[in-house]
Amino acid sequence: MGDISISNGNCINGNGQRKSCWYEEEIEENLRWCFALNGILHTGATQFQDIQLLDTKPFGKALVIDGKLQSAEIDEFIYHESLVHPALLNHLNPKTIFIMGGGEGSTAREILRHRPVEKVVMCDIDEEVVEFCKSYLVVNREAFSDPRLELIFNDARAELERREEFYDVIIGDLADPIEGGPCYQLYTKSFYEFIVKPRLNQGGIFVTQAGPAGIFSHTEVFSCIYNTLRQVFKYVVPYSAHIPSYADTWGWVMVYTLNSIFQVHIQYAVIDKTEQFNKKDFRFFYPFYCYHILPTKYIIPQLVWFYEEGMEPNVNP
């Protein structure tokens, strides 16, 4: 996704009357995504990025950073539950977790639902964004006050290099790897091979958000992330879900360090580990996981799977 513009930004006309106000984001050339706003709740800039909080008509409060919609109140749980729970439910005993990014606190919120978790390190480079989210996104206040959560404000790569601890699960909740962008170096083969992999405990799992994963949009970053991880890890699982406020299917990639987990545990995790969490905590993921966890090639659209495996799909009827 690209540039953002907000037409009639203050939503008030010259006579002091409310008028139509729209959020507009360029997805690609000749394609834009827009929806109506009730108003703009906050706009500002930190040392690292621009930030806006919008009150949208279809999606509730929406967080926009550097011109890209990050999450929306009505459906952020789809993204965050999908990012967190496959990894934690497929780990045999997830006690220590490291989050790269995750400034709004929703990823930490979902992790802390799991009873075995003893420590969560959330490392985000932008303290101002985190403090803003703590103030305005009330749904995550309980997570930020949880004693198991350690907040670190630093570059995630530098923090992982500095620390001597090992982690059961490492989660990448970062911006897309746009060349020249602040997160680009956190998606490279060398980063995965020499920074992430050595910090995983035996049987550890790494999962990252991987950008748009639609029939056409998966070539932006999803395919690259998936294939980069396949060069470092043997057991790699791509999966996806539709997120309405993103106007697209979104992708994640999860990797295992143990063959036994990949082959067996993924199919029975929910059945075997329902004591790990309260089912009522999950709005999207639990029913999705129980009824739709299928062999890997069906977790993402079949056409996308053909591309990922280097096969030429037949797109003609």
C-alpha positions in Angstrom: 0.0 0.0 0.0 1.2 3.5 -0.7 0.3 7.1 -0.1 -2.6 8.4 2.0 -4.8 11.4 1.6 -7.7 12.6 3.6 -10.2 14.7 1.7 -11.8 17.5 3.6 -9.5 16.6 6.5 -11.3 18.5 9.3 -14.7 17.2 8.3 -16.1 20.7 8.9 -17.2 23.1 6.1 -16.8 26.9 6.0 -20.1 27.4 7.8 -19.1 25.2 10.7 -21.3 22.3 9.6 -20.1 18.7 9.4 -19.4 17.6 5.8 -18.2 14.4 4.1 -14.7 13.3 5.1 -12.9 10.4 3.5 -9.7 8.4 4.1 -8.0 7.4 0.9 -4.9 5.1 0.5 -3.2 4.2 -2.7 -2.9 0.4 -2.9 -1.2 0.4 -6.3 -1.2 2.5 -9.4 -4.7 3.0 -10.6 -6.2 1.4 -7.5 -7.2 3.3 -4.3 -9.0 2.2 -1.1 -11.2 4.7 0.6 -13.9 4.9 3.3 -15.8 7.6 5.2 -14.6 9.2 8.4 -16.5 10.7 11.3 -13.4 12.7 12.1 -9.6 12.8 12.8 -8.9 12.2 16.5 -5.2 12.9 16.4 -2.4 13.7 14.0 1.3 14.1 14.8 4.8 13.0 14.2 7.5 11.2 16.2 11.2 11.0 15.7 10.7 8.0 13.4 7.3 8.2 11.8 4.0 10.1 11.2 1.0 8.9 13.2 -2.8 9.5 12.9 -5.8 8.2 14.8 -9.0 8.2 12.7 -12.6 7.7 13.7 -13.9 5.8 10.7 -17.5 5.0 9.8 -17.1 1.3 8.8 -14.2 0.2 11.0 -14.2 2.3 14.2 -11.0 3.8 15.4 -8.1 3.2 13.0 -4.4 3.7 13.5 -2.4 5.1 10.5 1.4 5.2 10.5 3.4 6.7 7.7 0.4 6.8 5.5 -0.5 3.1 5.9 -3.4 1.7 7.8 -2.0 -0.4 10.7 -5.1 -1.6 12.4 -8.8 -0.8 12.8 -10.9 -1.3 15.9 -13.5 -3.6 14.3 -11.1 -6.2 12.8 -7.6 -5.9 14.3 -8.2 -9.1 16.2 -8.1 -11.1 12.9 -4.5 -9.9 12.2 -3.3 -10.2 15.8 -4.9 -13.6 16.6 -3.6 -15.0 13.3 -0.1 -13.7 14.0 0.1 -15.0 17.6 -1.9 -18.1 18.2 -0.7 -20.6 15.5 2.8 -20.2 16.9 1.9 -20.4 20.6 -0.5 -23.3 20.2 2.0 -25.3 18.2 4.8 -24.8 20.7 5.0 -27.5 23.3 5.5 -25.1 26.2 5.7 -21.4 25.2 7.2 -19.6 28.2 9.4 -16.9 26.8 8.4 -14.7 23.9 10.2 -11.9 22.0 8.1 -9.4 19.9 9.9 -7.3 17.3 7.8 -4.2 16.9 4.2 -4.5 18.1 3.9 -0.9 19.3 0.2 -0.8 19.7 0.2 -3.6 22.2 -2.3 -5.9 20.5 0.3 -8.6 19.8 1.3 -8.6 23.5 -2.3 -8.7 24.5 -2.9 -11.9 22.5 0.3 -13.6 23.8 -0.6 -12.9 27.4 -3.9 -14.8 27.0 -1.8 -18.0 27.1 -1.3 -19.3 30.6 2.1 -20.9 30.2 3.7 -17.6 29.1 6.1 -16.3 31.8 7.9 -13.5 30.1 7.2 -11.3 27.0 9.8 -8.9 25.7 8.3 -6.3 23.4 11.0 -4.3 21.5 9.8 -1.3 19.5 12.0 1.5 18.2 9.4 4.3 18.7 8.6 5.0 22.4 6.3 7.9 21.4 4.0 5.6 19.4 3.9 3.1 22.2 3.0 5.8 24.7 0.4 7.1 22.3 -1.2 3.7 21.9 -1.2 3.1 25.6 -3.2 6.3 26.0 -5.6 6.0 23.2 -6.1 2.3 22.5 -7.8 1.4 25.8 -8.4 -2.3 24.7 -4.7 -3.0 25.3 -4.2 -1.2 28.7 -4.5 -4.5 30.6 -1.7 -6.0 28.5 0.6 -3.0 29.1 0.1 -3.3 32.8 0.8 -7.1 32.9 3.9 -7.8 35.0 5.0 -10.4 32.5 5.5 -7.8 29.9 8.9 -6.1 29.5 8.9 -3.0 27.3 12.2 -2.1 25.5 12.7 0.9 23.2 15.4 -0.1 20.7 16.1 -1.4 17.3 15.0 -5.1 17.3 18.1 -6.3 15.6 20.4 -4.5 18.0 18.3 -5.8 21.0 18.4 -9.4 19.9 22.2 -9.1 19.3 22.7 -7.6 22.7 20.7 -10.1 24.7 22.0 -13.5 25.8 18.5 -15.0 26.5 16.9 -17.6 24.2 13.2 -17.6 23.4 10.6 -20.2 22.7 8.8 -18.0 20.2 10.0 -14.9 18.3 7.3 -12.8 16.6 7.9 -10.2 13.9 5.1 -7.6 14.0 6.9 -5.1 11.8 6.1 -2.8 8.9 6.5 -4.4 5.4 10.1 -4.6 4.1 10.0 -1.7 1.7 13.5 -1.1 0.3 15.0 1.9 2.2 12.4 1.6 4.9 13.2 1.2 8.6 12.3 -2.5 8.8 13.9 -3.7 5.6 17.0 -5.2 7.3 14.7 -7.2 9.6 13.5 -9.4 6.7 16.8 -10.4 5.2 18.3 -13.9 5.0 21.3 -12.9 7.1 19.0 -11.5 9.8 17.0 -14.7 10.0 20.1 -16.9 9.8 22.5 -15.1 12.2 20.2 -13.2 14.5 16.8 -14.8 14.8 17.6 -18.5 14.5 20.4 -18.5 17.1 18.1 -16.9 19.7 15.5 -19.6 19.5 15.4 -22.4 22.1 15.4 -25.9 20.9 11.9 -26.5 19.4 11.5 -22.8 19.0 9.1 -21.1 16.6 9.5 -17.9 14.6 6.5 -16.2 12.9 6.3 -12.9 11.0 3.6 -10.9 9.4 4.3 -11.1 5.7 2.2 -8.4 4.0 -0.6 -8.7 1.4 -1.2 -12.3 0.3 -4.0 -12.0 -2.2 -4.1 -13.6 -5.7 -2.4 -10.6 -7.2 -0.8 -8.7 -4.2 1.2 -11.6 -2.8 4.1 -10.7 -5.2 4.7 -7.4 -3.3 6.5 -8.9 -0.3 4.7 -12.1 0.8 6.4 -14.4 -1.8 9.8 -12.9 -1.0 9.5 -13.3 2.7 8.3 -16.9 2.4 11.2 -17.9 0.0 13.8 -16.1 2.1 12.8 -18.0 5.2 12.9 -21.3 3.2 16.6 -20.6 2.6 17.2 -20.6 6.4 14.6 -22.9 8.0 13.6 -26.4 6.8 10.0 -26.3 8.1 8.1 -23.3 6.8 4.3 -22.7 6.8 2.6 -19.8 5.0 -1.0 -19.0 5.9 -3.4 -16.1 5.3 -6.8 -14.6 6.2 -8.9 -11.8 4.8 -8.9 -8.5 6.7 -11.7 -6.2 5.7 -10.1 -2.9 6.7 -7.0 -3.8 4.6 -9.2 -4.5 1.6 -7.1 -7.6 1.0 -6.0 -11.0 2.2 -3.1 -10.8 4.6 -0.3 -13.3 5.0 2.0 -14.6 7.8 4.8 -17.1 7.7 5.7 -19.5 10.5 8.8 -21.6 10.8 9.6 -24.6 13.1 12.9 -25.9 14.3 11.6 -29.4 15.1 10.3 -31.8 12.4 8.0 -33.6 14.9 6.1 -30.4 15.7 5.6 -29.6 12.0 4.3 -33.0 11.1 2.1 -33.9 14.0 1.5 -31.1 16.5 0.0 -28.6 14.1 -3.0 -30.8 13.4 -3.9 -31.5 17.1 -2.8 -28.4 19.0 -6.2 -27.0 19.8 -7.5 -30.5 20.8 -4.5 -31.1 23.1 -4.0 -27.7 24.5 -7.4 -26.1 25.2 -6.3 -25.8 28.8 -3.8 -23.2 27.7 -6.3 -20.5 27.1 -10.0 -19.5 27.5 -11.8 -20.2 24.3 -14.1 -17.2 24.9 -11.0 -14.9 24.5 -10.9 -15.6 20.8 -13.3 -14.0 18.3 -11.7 -15.2 15.1 -8.9 -17.6 15.5 -10.3 -20.4 17.6 -13.2 -21.4 15.3 -11.0 -20.8 12.3 -8.2 -22.9 13.7 -10.5 -25.7 14.8 -12.4 -26.2 11.6 -10.0 -25.0 8.9 -6.5 -26.1 9.8 -5.7 -28.1 6.7 -2.5 -29.3 4.9 -0.3 -26.4 4.2 -1.1 -25.9 0.5 -4.7 -25.1 1.5 -3.9 -22.5 4.2 -3.2 -20.0 1.4 -5.1 -19.7 -1.9 -4.2 -22.5 -4.3 -3.2 -20.0 -7.0 -0.7 -18.3 -4.6 0.6 -21.7 -3.6 1.4 -22.5 -7.2 3.5 -19.3 -7.4 5.3 -20.0 -4.1 6.3 -23.5 -5.3 7.6 -22.1 -8.6 4.8 -23.8 -10.7 2.9 -22.0 -13.5 -0.8 -22.0 -12.6 -3.5 -22.4 -15.2 -5.5 -19.2 -14.8 -7.7 -19.7 -17.8 -11.2 -21.2 -17.3 
